[in-house]
């Protein structure tokens, strides 16, 4: 593979224009309803009271009719005679969802057919002084595609779209909205962002791109590019605060200036160095000095590579940044809501903060959602979170006919330069599971495909994912591109030796749960286990009378065909059967945490053969039982607390190959070596010391070392807590406890555990929970009846004594808000 030489450029463009406010005509009643600047028909009907919250009980079923109708929108804006004299007046419409005819003053000016594209129309000739009217006529995405599907020439497999017409793969709108095994089906109609009227002379800047030509320790040579709204041939003056003034000549709607940064300060992933970012101010003028546009930019210099090479184990899959192999520790990130328009910048930044706090260094943007806004990538740039970016194709076969290819070409030409301009973006991936689905999911028999059909579908795949996308990527950037994930299937042991792996042998197969720790791919980009969200989240969509796996509400919210049964199967094995739904919810979280932790420990202790682990999934788009480690309202499940410990750069992990038999390993994936003293205190469950162990390690890069194997053998039939203490590469003292149950053990009674709430700081919105326990407590979960409470630790094992947990809250809590459950 060729190395990637890369630089970030972030541009703040002036002249955002006038936001438009809309109304829409109810498709059934004919009544005009306020829409606002952005959102969806569904959200508007919820606000008006016509429709209920779709997350509650089985209300989702009341929304299906919307996608079958056409919807008319209208808006007005006013122009003065002076404004009408401007050279250009643009109607700019980002993220129109999805199929809409656009009219100004009753004249048709265009058609939108891709929600990932910004549509811009110069309306200077159609506009008039005074009041102007705009009209959008949205056509049902299902009805639109029903008319056009025959143009593709073959029925395309689409297993996640269970609608009357399987329109998902033909539509350039989020695939998860058509239904997924963790999402409800609501295909939104509307606009995710405000449309604007932008008035300007000469030209304006609408995008950016960067390409670094050369990078050494002493210098970085790169091309800064600004993308113009209008293609012109006249030379311009580009003034830069950092690089001075240059005369530039536009070509194909783009202006480029090549500059050298001496002694560059590189951008590094979290845990490997600083996230150095440069700031510049730029101004673009005509040769006569007329201002065209101006703004600011931040850029970070770094080089990324993807190494796929034959080696002693099979085929590698290694992410390198600035010449250094990076062991990737991350999660899959899905859209934060079924309604894209209501995801706020602060919500997005909060999740990136959680990634950094939880010691992730990479996040995968899954291909069935949408491309995040710039705020996401900016936050990742600042936090050192590498981004694996899927293109928006997932779990279906896609068209490759000329109309579809022309459509997605516009999408790629807008999204690739925008996304690739961030130093955090280290990898582009063509699709999620399309190739593995085609080869292994039985599509030929299920969809009765002829050999001719199969040839067409295969050609479509090759033309799109091995032709058009990589060609467009290389046009804009040197960020590595791979056509699909996974590159290997999990059906045979040999497959784990090659490329990326999505391991679903436990969930979708019959593998025992301990195989999470035994079956390790070269790069594990998906694996996971479901759990239920916490009680306060369950109460947002159900009442306690419905708290049963057999209730209609719980069955409706469980979208996986094996979900509740699979959770119960493994929870019963690990923690015992229970008829108490509250305890089952608790067991589900412990089971999920145990399963994923087994996998992470297996992956990290598998270095250097294994080079990455990205679990499925970080977050939710609605409140439901899913694979998420954080529920829809931001509550951490047991898994998220465990991930924070398992993903430490320098960590002690419990590798479990067989249930009840753990082996402890010291793992470091930092670059530099350092001396480390490790102590391990073995303590009986009554708090009585049993042994004190210690060793000194000379830690090297990407090292894995087993700890105290022989020393712990005498205690294997006993019950104990082993408390490890060690220093990381910065000298920070770290600690982690593990509990070993080698013989019969009895859980303490409720009366022996007390809880208090104190040290409330209303200004900082923090408080301290104090736990007093007379006996050992295993996996204590302190939960809140309110959402918005964050615990600094939870699901903890506590020796007899007094213990504290710090909380952060949104609303002032009282003691009665909290409850406890333990094994």
N, C-alpha and C positions, 0 to 999 in steps of 0.2 A: 504493500500500500504506500502511496505517496504521502508525505506529511502534510498537515494542514497548517498553514500560516495565516493567522487570523487576528483581526482587530475589531473592537466594538465601536460603533458610531451611533450615538443617540442624538436625535435632532429634535429640538422644540420649535415647531413651525408657528409663525405668526398668522394672524388673520383667521381665527377659527370660525368666524361668521355667525349668522343669526340662526339659532335653533328654531325648528318648526314644531308647533303643537298641532295635534291631530284629533279628529273624531273618526269613528267608524260606524257604518250602518249595520245594524243587527241583521244577520242573514235570514232570520226567520220572522221577527216582528217588524223589521223595517225601521225601528227606532234608532236615532243617532245617539251615540254614547261617547263620552269623553275618553280619550286614549292617553293624552299626555304627550311627552316628547319621545318616549321609547317604552318598549314592553311587548306584550302580546295580547291578542284577543282574549286568551284564557285568563290572564292576570286582570284585565279590565273587567271581565264578567265576574270574577271573584270579588273585586272591589265594589262593583255595583250591587252585589248581593244576589245576583241571579244564580251563580254557581257557588258551591261550598269549597272549603279547603280540600284540594284533591288528595292531600296526604292523610286525611282523617278517615278512619274506618275503611269503607270500600268506595269512597267518593270518586276515585279515579274513573269508575265506570260511567260517571255522569259527564265526562268530557269527550268521549269518542266521537260524538256527532260533529264537533267543530271542524275536524279535519276533512269532512265531506262537503263543506259548503265553500262558496266564494264570499269574499269580504271586501267591501268598498271603504276606502279611507279618503278623507278630504282635509285640506289645510289651506290657509291663506297667508300671504305675506305682502307687504307694501313696499313699493319702490318709488323714490322721488325721481323727478326728471334728471337731476344731477347724477343720481346713482345709475340711472339707465345709460348714462354716457360712458360708464366705465368700459374698458376693453372687453372684460369678460365677467359674466355672472354665472357661477356654477351652482347647480343643485348637486350636493354631495350626500350620498346615502350609503353609509356603511352597514353591513350585516342586515340587509333586508331579507326577511325570512318568509317565503323564498321566491315564489313565482308571482310577479306583479307587473302589470302593465302600468306605465307611468305617463300621466297627462299633465300638461300645463295649459291653463286657459282652454281646456277641452281639446287640445292638440296632442296627439300621441307622440312621445319623444323617445321611448325606450322600453325595454323589458328586462327585469331582473330575474336571474335563474340560478344564483349561487350565493348562499348566505356568507361565504368566506371571502367575498369580493366587495371592494368599495366601488360603487357605481357613481360616476361623475358625468353630468350632462351640462354642457354650456347652453344656457337658456336665454342668452342675451338677445337673440332674435325673436324668441317667442314671448319674452316678458314685456310688460307695458308699465307706464307710470300709473301709480295708484294701486288698487287691490288686484293681486294675482291669485288665481286658484290653482291648487294642485290636487290631483286625484291619483290614487293607487287602487287598482283592482286586483286583489289577490285571488288567485285560483287555487282551489284545493290541491295540495301536493299529490294526493292520491289520484284525483281525477285527471290532473295534468299528465302524470306519468302513465296512467292507463291509456291515454291517447297516443303516447309516444314510445311505449315500451317495445312495440313491434319493430321500430327502427333499429334496435340493437340486433335483431335477427336471431335471438336465442333467449330461452328462459334462464335468468341468472339465479343461482341458488342464494337464498337469503334466510337462513334458519332463525334469525332473531326477530324478523318482521312477521308477526302472526296475524297481520291485518288481512282483510278480504282481498286486497291487492297488495302484493309484496313489493312496495315501491322503494324501499330504503336504498338499495344499491344504485338506483338510477338518480336519486336526489342528492344534490350537494347541500345537505343540511345534516345536523348531528344525527348519527346513526342510533345513538342510545335512546333518542326520543321515540323511536319506533318500538321500544320494548327491549329490555335486556334482562339477564338473570340477577340483576341487582337494581333495576330501575323500572319505574312505571312507564306506561305509554301515554305520552302527551306530545303531539307534534305541533309545536308552537307556530303561530302565524303572527307576524308583526315586524318590529325593528328592535334589535338589541341595543342600538346606540342612536342618538338623535341625528336626524337629517338636518342639513344646514344649507343656507343660502350664503355663498361666499362671493363677494364683489372685489375685483382686483384689476390692475392694469399690468401690461407686459406679460407676467408669468408668475408662477408660484411653485414652491418646493412641496412635493407630496410624498416623498420617500427618501430612503438613503440605503447605501450599501458600502461595504468595505472589503478590500482584498489585500492581504499582506503579501508582498512579493518575495521578500527575504527577511529572515530573522536570525540574528546571531547574538552573542552575548553583548556585543558593542553597539548594535544598531538594528532598527526595524524599518524596512522599506515597505510602504503601503500606499494603496490607492484609496483616497476618500472619494465617495461618489454621492452626488445629490441628484434625485430624480425629479424632473420637471413635469408640471401639468401639461404643458404644450411643447411639442417638438419644434425647436427653432434652430436656425443656423448661425445667428449673430453671436459674436463673441461676447463674453461677460467678464466682470471683475469679481473675483472671490477673495474677500478679505478675511483673514484668520488671525485671532489674537495670538495663537501659538506659532503660526507658520508664515505670517505676513500676507502680502497681497500678490495675487497671480491673475493673469489673463487666461481664461479658459474658454474652450469652444465646445458647445453642446453637440452631441451626436446621438441619434436615436433616443432623444428625450432624456439624456443623462449627461452630466458634466463630471469630470474626474480630475483630481489633482493628486500627483504623486509626491509624497513627502517622506523624509527620513527622521525617525526619532532616535537620537543618540542615547547610548547607555539606557535602554528601555527597562522600565520597572514592570515586570511581568505580572499578569493575573494568574492566580493559583486557585485550585479547588480548596475548599475548607479542609483544614488539617495538614495542608502541604505548603502553606505560605500565605502571603498577603493578597488581598483582592484589590490590587492597584488599579485605579481608574484615573485617567487624565480628563481634564475639563477644558473645553475650548469655546470661544465665541466666534460666530461666523456671520458674514454679511455678503449678500449677493446683489450686485448693481449692474446696470447697463454701462457701456463705455462712456456715456455722457454723465454718469453719476446718479441716475434715477434708481432708487431703492426698489428691488424686486422682493426680497424676503430676507429675514435674518433669524437667528436662533442660537441655541447653545448645544453643545455636544459633549458627551462623555465617551471615552473609549478605553478599552483594556486590551493589552497586547498578550496574546498567547498562541501557542502552537498545539494542535491536537492531531492525533493519529488513531487509527484503528488497526490493530495487528491481527490478521487472520492467517495463520501459518501452520504448516504441519510440524508436529513435534513428537516427543516420546509418548504422549498420551492420546494424540489425535489431531484436532484442529483447534487452535487457540482463538480467543476473542478478547483482546486486551485493549483497553482504553489508555492511551498515553497522552499526557499533557506536559508540554515543555520538555519532552524527551524522557519523562518519568512514567513508569508503569503505575497506574492508580488502581488500587482495589476499590471497586465501586460498591457503595452501601446505600441503598435507596428504596424507594417505594414507587408504585404506579399511582398516578394522579389522574382522577377523572373530573368531569365538570362538577362544580360545587353546588349546583342546583339544576333541577329540570328546566328552570326558567333562566336562560343565560342573562337576560337583561337585568335581573335583580341581584347579580353578584357584584358586590362593591369592591373598590380598590383595597379598602382596609381589610376586608375578608380575605382577599387574595394574599396580601402581605402577611396577614396573621398565619396563614398556612406555611409560607416560606419561613417565617420565624420559627414555627414549630419544627420544620425540617432541620433547621440549624441547631435548635435546642436539643433535638433528638439524635444529633450526631450523623445525620444523613449527609452524603456528599454528592448524591445524584438523584434526580427525579425523572421518571419517564412520563411524558405526556402521551397518554393512551390515544389510539387512533380512531376511536368511535365517538369522540366528543367534538371539540372545536379548538382552534388555535388560540391560546390565551392572549389577552391584551398585553401591551408593552410593560405594564406595571409588574406583571409576573416575572418577566425576564430581567427587568431592572432589579427586582428584589433578589433574584438568584445571582445576578452579577455582584451585588453588594454582599451577599451572604456566602459566596463561594460554593453554591449548589450547582453542579453540572446539570445540564439539561439534555436528555435523550428525547428528541422530537419525532414523534410519529407523524406521518401525513394522515389525513382524515379518511382512512379506509379500514374497515374491521369486519372480520368474520363473515364475509360474503364474497361473491364474485362480482366484478365490476365491468361496466361497458368499456369498449375501446373503439367505438365507432367515431367517425370524424366530429360529430356535434359534441359528444361528450369530451373528447380529447381537446377540442378548442376551448370548451368551458373550463376544464381544469387547468389548461395552460395559463389562462388569466389568473386563476387562483394562485398557482405556483409563482408566477412572476410578481405577484404582490406579496405573498407570504414569505417566500424564501429570503429575499434581501432584507426584509424587516426582521425576521427571526435570526438569520445568520449573522446579523450585525452585533450580536451580544456575545461576549467572551464565554459566558456560561454554557452556550450551546456547543456540545462536543460531538453530536451524532444526529444524523437524519436517518429515519427508518421508514421504508415505503408503506408498510401496512402492519396491522395486527392480525396474525393467524390466518391470513388469506391463503397463503401457499400450503400451510399444514392442513387447513380445512379441505382444500381441493384434493390433496393427496390421501387424506385419511378419514374424512368424515362421511363418506358414503354418498356424496352428492350425485354421482352418476346414476345409482339405483333409485335414490329418493326422488330425484327430479326427472327420471326417465330420459336421460340425455343420450342422444345418439353419438356415434363416433364423430360425425360432422359437427355436432354441437360442442363436443369436447375440444375439438380442434379450434373452433372459433373462440371459446372461452380461454383456452391456453394462449392463443395469440393475443387476445385482449390483455391478459395478464402480462405477457412479455413486453408488449408495446407500451403499456402504462408504467409498470414497475421496474422494468429493465431497460426501457427506452426513453420515454418522455421525461419521467421524473429525474433520473440521474443526469440526463442531458441538461435539464433546467437547473439542477443543483450546481453542476460544474460551470454553468453560465454565470452564476452569481457568487459562488463561494467554493472554498476547498474543504469545507466541513465534510467529514466522511459520510458516505451513504451506503446503506445496506437495503436490499429489496424487501426484506420481511423479517419478522420475529414471530416464532422461533425458527431457527435454521434446522433444528433437529426435533423429532417427535419423542415422546417419553415411552413409547411402547416396548423398546428393547434396550438392554443394558448398553449396547454398543453406541446407541444414539447419544448417551450422556458424555461421550468423548469428543463431541464436535459442536462448536459454535454455541448459539443461544439455545436455551431450554425453557419451555413452559411446562413445569412438572405438575400434572393434575392426576397422578396415579392414585393418590389417596382419595381426593374428592370425587373425581369422575371414574375412578377405577376401584380396585379391591385391595390396594396395597395397605398394609398396616401403618399406623400413624408414625411409627418409628422410622419408616422409610424416608420421611422428610430429612432425617439426619444421615441416612445411608446412601441415598441416590442423589449425587451431586453432579450437575452439569458443568461445562467449562465456564459458562456465564448464565446465571439463573435469573431470567428477566421476568418470569411470572411463577408464582406458587402461592398457596394460601389456604385458609380455612375460615369458615364463617363463624359469626357469633351474633347474639342479640345485643342491641344497644341497652343502655342502662335504664332504670325504672322511670326516671323523669322524662326520658325520650319516649318510652313506650306510652306514657300517659298523654302525650301530645296527639296520638292517633288512635288510642283505645282506652277503654276503662277496665278496671280490674275484673269485671265479670267476663271479659273477653280474653283474659290471660290464660290461655290454653293453646297448646299446639294444634288442637282440633277445632278451635273457633274459626268462624269464617273470616274474621278480620286478620288473625295471624296467618292463616293460609293465604289470604290475598296479598299480604305484604311480603310473603316469602316467594320470590320469583324464581328461585332455583328449583329445578325439577326433582332434585334429591335433597334439598336443603335441610329441613327440620329433621328428617330421618337420619341424615348423615351426621348432623351435630349430635343428636341423641345417641347414635351408635357409638361414637368415640367418647363422648362424655360419660356414658355408662361404663365403658371400659376403664377410663382413667379415674373417675370420681364416684361411680356408683349411680344406680338408677334412682330417680326421685319423681314423686308425683306433685311436688311443690314447684309451681311455675317460677316463682321468684328464685328459688335455689337452682332451677334449671338454667335460667338466664345467667346466673353467676357461674355455673359450671361451664356454660357455653363459652364465656370469656376466658376462663382458665384453660379450656381445651384449645381454643384458638391460640392463646399465648404460648402454650406448651408446644403446639405443632410448629408454629412459625419460628420459635426460638430454636427448636431442634434443627430446622433447616438452616437458619443463619449460622448456628454454631458449626454445622457440617460444612457449610460453604467457606466460612472464614478459616477454619482449621484445614481446609482443603487447598489453601494457597501453597505453591504458586500454580498448581494445576487449575484451580478455580480462580477466576479473576473478577467475579462480581455477583452481587445478590440484590435483587429488586423485588420485594414482596408485593403481592396483590392483596389489598389495595389500601391506600392511605385514608381516603375520605369517602363521603356519600353525597348523593344528589337528592336524597329524601330520607326520612326516618324509617328504617326497616332493618331486619336481620340481613347482614351482608358480610363480605370479606373485609370490611374497613377496620382500621385500627383506631379511627376517630369517627364518632357518629356525626350525623347531620348537624347537630347543634354544637359541635366542637368538643364534646365530652370525650376524654381519653378512655379507651377500653384498656383492659389488662395488657393487651399486646403492646400498646404504645409505650407504656412504662418499661416493659421488657426490652423493646427495641432500643430505647434510649441507652440501656446498659449494654446490650449486645453489640451496638454499633460504636461504642467508644473506640477511639483510634488505638488506644492501648487498653486491652480488656482481658478479663478472666472469663472464660466461657465454659459451660458444662456441655460437653459433647455426649449425646445419648444415642447409642446404636440399638440398645435393647432397653425396654422399659425397666426402670428401677436401677439401672447400672450406668451411672454417669462417670465420665472421665474429665478432669479439669485441665484446661489448656490456657496458657498465656499467649496472647495474640497481639502483634503489633503490625500495623500497616503504614507507619510513618517512615519517612525516607531515611532519616539519620539514625545511627546507632546510639545507644546510651546505656549506662549501667543501671541496673534495677535490682532492688532488694524486695523480695516477696515474703510476706509472713502469712501464715494460716493458723488461726486459732480454732481448735476443735472444741466445741462446747456442747454439753448435754442439754436436752430440752428443758431441764430444770435450772439451767444457768451455770452448772458446775463445769469448770475447765477439765478437759480430757487430755489435750495435747497442744503443744506449741511447735509449729513447724516453720522453717524458713530456708530460703535459698537465695543465692545471688546469681543474676543473669547478666550476660553481656548481650544486650538486645541488638539485633541487626535488622536491616530493612526487611519488611514482609516476613517476619519470623513467627513460627508456631512452635511452642514447646510444651510438652505435657508436664503437669505438676504433681508431685507427691504421690505417684501411683502406688509404690510399695508402702509408703508410710501410712496410707489410709486403709490398706487392706485389713489390718486388725480391727477396724471399726465398722466393717461393712455390714455386720448383723445388728448394729446398734442404731439408735436414733440420735442425730446430732445436727447442729448448725456449724458450718465451717465458714469462718469470716476471713476473707482474703483482704490484705492491704498491700498496696504497691504504689510506686510513683510512676507518672507518665514521663514523656520526653522533656516536659517543662519543669519537672520536679514536683508537680502537684500530687498530693496524697489522695489516692482513690481507695474505695472500699466496696466490696460486694459480698453478700451473704447467700449461701446455698443451704438448703435443708435436705438431709438424707434420712429417709425413713426405712430402716432395715428390719424392724420388728413391729409388732402390734402397737398401735398408738391411739389414744382416746382424745377426742376433741374436748376442750374446756367448756363448762357450762356458761350460759349467758351472764349469770350473776357475778362471774369472776373477772369481767371486763367492764371498765368504766370509760366514759367519754366526756370530755369537757371542751368548751369553746371559750377562748380568751385572747388577750393581746390583740384586740380589734383595732386596726388603724384605718379609720374611715377615709383619710386623705389618700393613702396608698391603696386602699381597698384590699387589705390583707388581714388575715387572722391566723390564729394557731389553734389546731385541734390537739388536745392532749389525750393519750390513751394510757390507761393504767390496767395492767393485766397481771394476775397472780400466777397464771400458767402460760405455757407456750401457746402462741396463737399462729396458725398457719394460714397464709394467703388472706389476710384481713383486708376486706374491701369496705372502705368508708365511702358512702354515697350520699348524694344530696337530692332532696325532692325538687330543687330548683335547677334549671339549666344555668350555664354561665359560671359555674364554680370549677376552678382548676386547682388540683392538688399537686404539690411538688413531688410526692411519691404516693403510691397506693398499691394494693394487692401485695402487702408486705408480710413477711414472717417476723414475729416479735417474740424474743425471749422474755421471761418474766421481768417486769419493771415498768418504768414510765417512758413514754415515747411521744414525740411531737411530729405533726404534719402541718406544714404551712399551706394555706389556701389563698387564692386570689378570687375575688368575687365581683359580680356585676351589681347585685342588690345586697344590702346589708343582711347577713344571715343571722339566724337564731339557732340555738342548740337543737330544737325540735325539727329543723330542716334535715338533720343528718341521721343516718342509720348505719348499721354495721352488719356484715355477714362474713363468716369464715368457715373453713373446712372443719 
